[in-house]
Amino acid sequence: MEHRFDFLVIGSGVAGLLFALKTAEHSRVAIVTKKGLTDSNTVYAQGGIAAVLDPDDTFESHVADTLASGDGLCNQNVVEMVVCSAPERIRELTEIGVGFNQSNDGRLELDLCREGGHGFNRIVHVDDLTGRAVGEALVNRARHHERIDIFENHIAIDLITRSTRLKRGQTITGHEDQCYGAYVLKRDTGEIHTFLASIVVLATGGSGKVYAYTSNPDIATGDGIAMAYRAGAAVANLEFVQFHPTCLFHPQAKNFLISETVRGEGGILRNSDGSAFMADYTPQRELACRDVVARAIDSELKKRGDEAVFLDISHRDPEFVRSRFPHLYAKCLEFGFDMTRQALPVVPAAHYMCGGVSTDIHGRTSIQRLYAIGETACTGLHGANRLASNSLLEGLVYAHQAAIRAAEEIRETDFSDIADIPVWDDLGTMDSDEAIVIAHTWNEIRRLMWNYVGIVRSDKRLARARRRIEIISDEIQEYYWNFKVTPNLIELRNIAIVAELIIRCAMHRKESRGLHYNIAYPYKNDQRWKKDTVLRRPFVG
C-alpha cells in the first residue's frame, strides 16, 4: 500500500509532535510511530525544561553553563539560539495547556528549580512528571487535528532516497541525495507500506537500549540514526553517551531513574557505610555535571566492590519531599523504599545520546528533504555532554526551527519529481523459525557495549568490541536478507549499526572529554581533538 503526504514524521516524542502540529496548519502530515503515540522517551522525562525566566538569571549564564557542560564541543551559535528561544517555547506550551507548577515567590510566575551544572534556578516543571505532561498535551492536540494522520504500531524499516536500489544486501547512496519517504512495517499484519512525502522528519528518539542497563524504554533502539546512516547521511559525536548517575537499583525497577532534581534539592550520595564521597571528586559535589557524577559512582563501586551507592534526601522535611516528588515518592514505596526515611540504592545507566544525525541550525541533514530533530539529531547544542533539562528544550526549539524552514521549502520547491517507487521486495525470503537467534544476539550486543564501551573505556576493550561487533553485524545482515522482516529484527539491525558507530567514534577520539573517558588518554587535547567526530557511509556503486 502507498501513502502520500506533504510531511512524514517518524516518531512521536515532543519534537515530532510539535513539528507535526506546526506544519499541519497548512499541510497534510503523517506521524508514523512504532508503538502507541504516547510511547516515547518524552514521557519518561521527570525533571523539566531549562529556561531563563528569573529576572536575576540571564541568557549569558544559561549559555555559559551549557558551554561548560559541553566541554568545548558545543556550537556557540546553536547554544545562543536555543537558550534565547526557550522562554517563548515555554509560553507556547502554557498556551496549549501544559500546567507548569506555579511559584510561591511573588517575583515569579512559575516555580523554578535547579539541577546539576546550572548556576541558577531555571527548570520549569510539572511536579516530577514534566515529560508526561508535555507529551499528553501535544498528543491530545495531534489526535484531534484534521490534517494529521496518525499511524500507530508502524515501524519504519528504511528511508527511500533517489539513489535507493533494492539489491540483495546493499543500498547504494550518493552524497547529493534526496529523501522521498520510508518503507514501513505494519505490526499487526506484517505488511510493508510505502510512505512518500515531500519532506521526511526523523524524530525517533534515543539509543539507550544499545546498552544492558538503561533508563530508556524498550523503544529506544536508535532507529533514526541507523536509517539515516544507511541512507548516506552524516552522523556525529556518537562516542558521547550520557549515563544517568542515579537509576534505582532494584530487580523489578526496570528503567526507573531518580531525577537529577533530587540532588538539586539537597540529595547526598553515600557509600554503603553512609559516608558521603562526592567531595573527593569535585568541589561541586552532587551538583556537578552528570559525567562527573557517573564516573565518581563508577569509581566507588569498583573500589569497594559494592553493587550500588545510595542517594539520601531523608534529611529534608518529609512533607517537602512528598510534595516536591510525588511520583518518585509513590513509585519508590512500591519497591519498598521510603525516601523520606531512608537512602535509595542507585547505579548509573545509559540515558541520553548527545551525538546523532548531523544537522544544521534548521534541523536539515546532509540528505536533501530529510530533517532530524530531538535526541536522534546532533545539532551542536550538547557538545560532549548534555546539560540537565536541555533535552526537552532542544526538541521544542528544533521542532519550531525545522517547521519554519520546512514550510518555506514546501513553498519554494517543486516536489513533483517523486518518481515511481518500487514496492518492497521480499522475494526469496521466508518466515523465521529461529526467534531465539534474535533474542540472543540482542543480549550479546547490549552486554558487549556495557562491558567494553561504557562509562570508562580503554583501547584494548574498544578494539575487542570492534572485532566482535563486526562479526555480529555480518551475521545479522545474512539473517536480514534471508528472512521476512519483523519488529524485533528491524530493531536488532538498528542497534547493531548504532553500536558499531559508537565504537568507531570512541576509537577515533584519542583523548578524554565530556562523556568519553579513555584510561589511555585521561586528558583533553584541544589542539588535536576539539572537533566533532563525523562518520558517513562510503559511496558504493
C-alpha positions in Angstrom: 0.0 0.0 0.0 1.3 3.5 -0.8 0.6 6.7 1.2 1.5 10.2 0.1 1.7 13.3 2.4 3.4 16.7 2.4 5.3 15.8 5.6 6.2 12.4 7.0 7.2 12.5 10.7 8.8 9.3 12.1 8.5 9.3 15.8 6.0 10.7 18.4 8.1 12.4 21.1 8.0 16.1 21.9 10.0 17.1 18.8 8.0 15.1 16.3 4.6 16.1 17.7 5.3 19.8 17.9 6.7 19.8 14.4 3.6 18.0 13.1 1.3 20.4 14.8 3.1 23.4 13.4 3.3 22.2 9.8 -0.2 20.8 9.8 -1.5 24.4 9.9 -1.2 24.4 6.1 -0.2 20.8 5.0 -1.0 17.1 5.3 1.1 15.4 7.9 1.6 11.7 8.7 3.0 10.6 12.1 4.4 7.1 12.0 5.2 5.7 15.4 6.3 2.1 16.2 4.1 1.7 19.2 1.5 4.0 20.7 1.5 7.7 20.3 2.5 8.2 23.9 5.3 5.6 23.8 8.4 7.8 23.7 11.4 9.0 25.8 9.5 12.3 26.3 7.0 10.8 28.8 9.9 9.5 31.0 11.5 12.9 31.4 11.0 13.7 35.1 13.0 16.8 35.7 11.8 19.7 33.5 12.8 22.2 30.9 15.6 24.8 31.3 14.7 28.4 30.5 15.7 31.8 31.7 12.6 33.1 33.5 14.0 34.6 36.7 14.9 38.3 36.4 18.1 37.6 38.3 19.1 35.0 35.7 20.5 35.8 32.3 20.7 34.2 28.8 24.5 34.6 29.1 24.6 32.5 32.3 22.5 29.7 30.7 24.7 29.8 27.6 27.9 29.7 29.8 26.5 26.7 31.8 25.7 24.8 28.6 29.1 25.5 27.1 30.8 24.4 30.3 28.9 21.2 30.3 29.6 20.6 26.6 33.3 20.7 27.4 34.5 22.6 24.3 32.4 20.9 21.6 29.2 23.0 21.6 28.3 25.2 18.7 28.0 28.5 20.4 25.7 30.0 17.8 23.3 27.0 18.3 23.5 27.3 22.1 22.7 31.0 22.0 19.8 30.4 19.6 18.3 27.6 21.7 18.7 29.4 25.1 17.2 32.7 23.8 14.3 30.8 22.3 13.5 28.9 25.5 11.1 31.4 27.2 8.9 31.7 24.0 8.7 27.9 23.8 7.6 27.7 27.5 4.9 30.3 26.8 3.8 28.2 23.8 3.4 25.1 25.9 1.5 27.0 28.6 -0.9 28.2 25.9 -1.6 24.7 24.7 -2.5 23.6 28.2 0.7 22.4 30.0 0.2 23.2 33.7 3.6 24.1 34.9 4.0 24.4 38.7 3.3 27.9 39.9 5.7 29.8 42.1 5.0 30.9 45.7 7.6 33.7 45.1 5.8 36.9 44.3 8.6 37.8 41.8 8.0 34.8 39.6 5.0 33.3 37.8 6.4 29.7 37.5 8.3 27.6 40.1 11.9 27.2 39.1 14.2 24.6 40.5 17.9 23.8 40.0 19.7 20.8 38.6 23.4 19.8 38.3 25.5 22.2 36.2 23.1 25.1 36.4 24.2 28.3 38.1 20.6 29.5 38.7 17.2 28.0 39.4 15.8 27.9 35.9 14.0 24.5 35.5 10.3 24.7 34.9 8.4 21.5 35.8 5.1 19.8 36.3 5.8 18.1 39.7 8.2 15.3 38.8 6.5 14.2 35.6 7.2 17.1 33.2 7.7 15.0 30.1 4.4 13.2 30.6 2.5 16.4 31.0 4.1 18.0 27.9 3.6 14.7 25.9 0.0 14.4 26.8 -0.8 18.0 25.8 0.8 17.5 22.4 -0.7 14.1 21.8 -4.2 15.5 22.6 -3.7 18.2 20.1 -2.4 15.9 17.4 -5.1 13.3 17.8 -7.8 16.0 17.1 -6.1 17.8 14.3 -7.9 17.3 11.0 -4.7 17.5 8.9 -2.7 15.0 10.9 -2.9 11.3 10.1 -1.5 9.0 12.8 -0.2 5.5 12.1 0.5 3.8 15.4 2.2 0.4 15.6 4.0 1.1 12.4 7.8 0.7 12.4 10.0 2.3 9.8 12.5 0.0 8.1 14.5 2.1 5.7 14.4 5.6 4.2 13.6 5.8 0.5 16.1 8.1 -1.4 16.6 9.0 -5.1 19.6 6.7 -5.3 18.0 3.7 -3.4 18.4 0.5 -5.2 17.0 -2.6 -3.6 19.7 -5.1 -4.2 20.4 -8.1 -2.1 22.2 -6.9 1.0 23.1 -3.4 -0.5 21.8 0.1 -0.6 23.6 2.4 -2.9 23.9 6.0 -1.7 25.4 9.2 -3.1 26.3 12.4 -1.1 23.9 14.7 -3.0 20.9 12.6 -2.4 17.2 13.3 -1.7 14.8 11.6 0.6 11.4 10.6 -0.7 9.9 8.7 2.2 10.2 5.4 4.0 9.3 1.7 3.9 7.2 0.9 7.0 6.1 -2.4 8.6 2.6 -2.5 9.9 2.9 -4.6 13.0 -0.4 -6.3 13.2 -0.5 -7.6 9.6 3.2 -7.8 8.7 2.6 -5.8 5.5 5.2 -3.4 4.2 3.7 0.0 3.3 5.4 2.7 1.2 5.1 6.2 2.7 6.1 9.1 0.3 6.4 12.7 1.3 7.9 16.0 0.2 9.7 16.3 3.5 10.7 13.5 5.9 11.5 14.2 9.5 13.4 11.8 11.8 12.2 12.2 15.4 12.8 8.7 16.6 14.4 9.5 20.0 17.3 7.9 21.7 19.5 4.8 21.6 19.6 3.6 25.3 18.7 0.0 24.5 22.1 -0.4 22.9 23.3 -0.9 26.5 22.4 -3.6 29.0 21.4 -1.1 31.7 19.4 2.0 30.6 16.8 4.5 31.9 15.2 4.4 28.4 12.1 2.5 27.4 12.3 -0.5 25.1 11.5 1.6 22.0 14.9 3.5 22.3 16.8 1.5 19.7 18.5 4.3 17.7 16.3 3.7 14.6 16.7 7.2 13.2 20.5 7.2 13.4 20.7 3.8 11.8 18.3 4.6 9.0 20.0 7.9 8.3 23.4 6.3 8.2 22.3 3.5 5.9 20.9 6.1 3.6 24.2 8.0 3.5 23.6 10.9 5.9 26.4 12.2 8.1 26.3 11.2 11.8 28.5 12.8 14.5 29.7 12.5 18.1 28.3 9.1 18.9 31.0 8.5 21.4 29.3 10.9 23.8 26.7 8.6 25.5 25.4 10.1 28.7 25.0 7.8 31.6 22.4 9.0 34.2 24.1 8.6 37.6 21.1 7.5 39.6 18.8 4.8 38.4 17.0 2.9 41.2 18.8 -0.4 41.9 16.1 -3.0 42.3 15.4 -6.2 40.3 11.9 -5.0 39.4 12.7 -1.3 38.9 13.2 -1.6 35.1 14.3 1.8 33.6 13.3 3.8 36.6 15.6 6.8 37.2 15.8 9.0 40.2 15.6 12.6 38.9 18.6 14.9 38.8 16.4 17.3 40.8 16.7 15.1 43.9 20.4 16.1 44.1 19.4 19.6 43.1 17.1 19.7 46.2 19.9 18.6 48.5 20.2 14.8 48.0 23.6 13.4 49.1 25.4 10.4 47.5 26.7 8.0 50.1 28.5 4.7 50.2 27.2 1.6 51.9 28.8 2.7 55.2 26.9 6.0 55.0 29.9 8.2 54.1 29.4 11.0 51.5 32.0 10.8 48.7 31.4 13.4 46.0 33.6 16.0 47.8 36.5 13.6 47.0 35.9 14.1 43.2 34.7 17.7 42.7 34.0 20.9 44.6 30.5 20.9 43.1 29.8 17.6 44.9 26.3 16.3 44.0 25.6 19.4 41.7 28.4 18.5 39.3 27.5 17.6 35.7 26.3 14.1 35.1 29.5 12.7 33.5 31.5 13.7 36.7 28.9 12.2 39.0 28.5 9.0 37.0 32.3 8.4 36.8 32.6 9.1 40.6 29.9 6.5 41.3 31.5 4.0 38.9 34.9 4.5 40.6 33.4 4.0 44.1 31.6 0.8 43.0 34.8 -0.6 41.5 36.9 0.3 44.5 34.6 -1.1 47.1 33.0 -4.0 45.2 29.5 -2.7 46.1 26.5 -3.2 43.8 25.1 0.3 44.4 25.6 3.6 46.1 22.9 5.5 48.0 21.1 8.7 47.3 19.9 10.3 50.6 17.4 13.1 50.9 15.9 11.9 54.2 17.4 14.9 56.0 14.9 17.2 54.2 11.4 17.8 55.6 9.3 14.7 54.8 6.3 16.9 53.6 8.6 18.8 51.3 9.9 15.6 49.8 6.4 14.1 49.3 5.1 17.3 47.7 8.1 18.0 45.5 8.5 14.4 44.3 5.0 12.9 44.4 5.6 10.4 41.6 9.1 9.4 42.8 7.9 9.0 46.3 4.9 6.8 45.4 7.0 4.7 42.9 9.8 4.1 45.5 7.2 3.0 48.0 6.1 0.3 45.5 9.6 -1.1 45.6 9.8 -0.9 49.4 11.7 2.4 49.9 10.5 5.4 51.8 12.7 8.2 50.5 11.7 10.5 53.5 13.3 8.0 55.9 16.0 6.1 54.0 18.5 6.4 51.3 17.8 5.0 47.8 20.1 2.4 46.2 21.2 3.8 42.8 23.5 2.9 39.9 24.4 4.6 36.7 22.6 3.6 33.4 22.8 4.7 29.8 20.5 7.6 29.5 21.0 10.1 26.6 22.7 10.2 23.2 24.5 13.5 22.7 25.5 12.6 19.2 23.3 11.7 16.3 22.4 12.6 12.8 24.3 15.8 11.9 22.0 18.8 11.2 22.3 22.5 10.6 20.6 25.1 12.7 17.3 24.4 11.0 17.4 20.6 11.5 18.4 19.8 7.9 20.6 16.8 7.4 23.2 16.2 4.7 20.4 14.5 2.6 18.1 16.9 0.9 14.4 16.8 2.1 15.5 14.9 5.2 15.4 16.6 8.7 16.3 15.2 12.1 15.1 16.7 15.4 15.2 15.7 19.0 17.5 13.2 20.5 18.1 11.5 17.2 19.9 14.6 16.0 23.3 16.1 16.6 22.6 19.8 16.5 25.7 21.2 18.2 23.8 22.1 21.4 25.1 19.4 23.7 28.7 19.1 22.6 30.5 16.4 24.7 27.9 16.3 27.5 24.3 17.5 27.8 23.4 19.9 30.5 20.4 18.8 32.6 17.0 19.7 31.2 18.3 21.0 27.9 16.9 17.9 26.1 13.2 18.7 26.1 14.2 22.3 25.3 16.2 21.2 22.3 13.3 19.2 21.0 10.9 22.1 21.3 13.2 24.7 19.8 14.3 22.5 16.8 10.7 21.4 16.1 10.0 25.2 15.8 13.1 25.9 13.7 12.6 22.9 11.4 8.9 23.6 10.9 9.6 27.2 9.8 12.3 26.1 7.3 10.4 23.1 6.0 7.3 25.2 5.4 9.4 27.6 3.3 10.9 24.6 1.5 7.5 23.3 0.6 6.5 26.7 -0.8 9.8 27.2 -2.7 10.4 23.8 -4.2 8.8 21.7 -6.9 8.2 18.3 -5.3 6.6 16.7 -8.4 9.8 14.8 -9.0 9.0 11.8 -6.8 9.4 9.0 -9.2 7.6 5.7 -9.2 9.0 4.0 -6.1 9.2 0.2 -6.3 7.2 -1.7 -3.7 9.0 -3.6 -1.0 10.6 -6.8 -2.5 10.9 -9.7 -0.1 11.1 -12.3 -2.9 13.2 -15.3 -1.8 12.8 -14.7 2.0 11.0 -16.9 4.4 9.4 -16.7 7.8 12.0 -17.3 10.5 11.6 -20.2 12.9 14.6 -19.2 15.0 13.5 -16.1 17.0 15.9 -17.2 19.7 18.7 -16.1 17.4 17.5 -12.5 17.5 17.0 -12.5 21.3 20.4 -14.0 21.9 22.2 -11.5 19.5 20.3 -8.6 21.0 21.5 -9.5 24.5 25.1 -10.1 23.3 25.3 -6.6 21.8 23.9 -4.9 24.9 26.3 -6.7 27.3 29.2 -6.1 24.9 28.5 -2.4 24.9 28.1 -2.2 28.7 31.3 -4.1 29.4 33.6 -2.6 26.8 32.1 0.7 25.7 30.7 2.0 29.0 31.4 4.9 31.4 35.2 4.2 31.4 36.9 2.9 28.2 40.2 1.6 27.1 41.9 1.0 23.7 42.0 -2.7 24.4 38.3 -3.0 25.3 37.3 -0.9 22.3 39.3 -3.0 19.9 37.8 -6.1 21.3 34.3 -4.6 20.9 35.0 -3.6 17.3 36.1 -7.1 16.3 33.1 -8.7 17.9 30.5 -6.2 16.6 31.8 -6.7 13.0 31.2 -10.4 13.2 27.7 -9.9 14.8 26.8 -7.3 12.1 27.7 -9.8 9.3 25.6 -12.4 10.9 22.6 -10.0 11.2 23.0 -8.9 7.6 22.8 -12.5 6.4 19.8 -13.2 8.6 18.1 -10.0 7.5 18.3 -10.8 3.8 17.1 -14.4 4.2 14.1 -13.9 6.4 11.0 -11.7 6.3 11.4 -8.6 8.5 9.8 -8.4 11.9 9.8 -5.6 14.5 12.5 -7.4 16.6 14.7 -8.0 13.5 14.4 -4.3 12.5 15.4 -3.1 15.9 18.3 -5.7 16.2 19.6 -4.5 12.9 19.4 -0.9 14.1 21.1 -1.3 17.5 23.9 -3.3 15.8 24.6 -0.3 13.5 24.4 2.2 16.3 26.7 0.1 18.5 29.3 -0.1 15.7 29.1 3.7 15.2 29.6 4.4 18.9 32.6 2.1 18.9 34.1 3.7 15.8 33.7 7.2 17.2 35.1 6.2 20.6 38.2 4.6 18.9 38.8 7.7 16.8 38.9 10.1 19.7 42.3 9.9 21.4 41.5 11.9 24.5 39.1 12.1 27.4 36.4 14.8 27.0 32.9 15.1 28.5 31.2 11.8 28.4 34.0 10.0 26.7 36.7 8.8 29.1 39.5 6.6 27.9 42.1 5.5 30.5 44.8 5.5 27.8 44.2 9.2 27.2 43.0 10.7 30.5 43.3 14.3 29.5 41.7 16.7 26.9 43.8 17.6 23.9 42.2 20.8 22.4 45.0 21.2 19.8 44.1 17.9 18.1 40.6 16.9 19.2 38.5 20.0 19.8 36.3 19.0 16.9 33.3 16.8 16.1 33.7 13.1 15.2 31.8 12.8 11.9 31.1 9.5 10.1 29.4 8.9 6.8 28.8 5.7 4.9 31.2 5.4 1.9 29.7 5.8 -1.5 29.1 2.4 -3.1 28.5 1.9 -6.8 
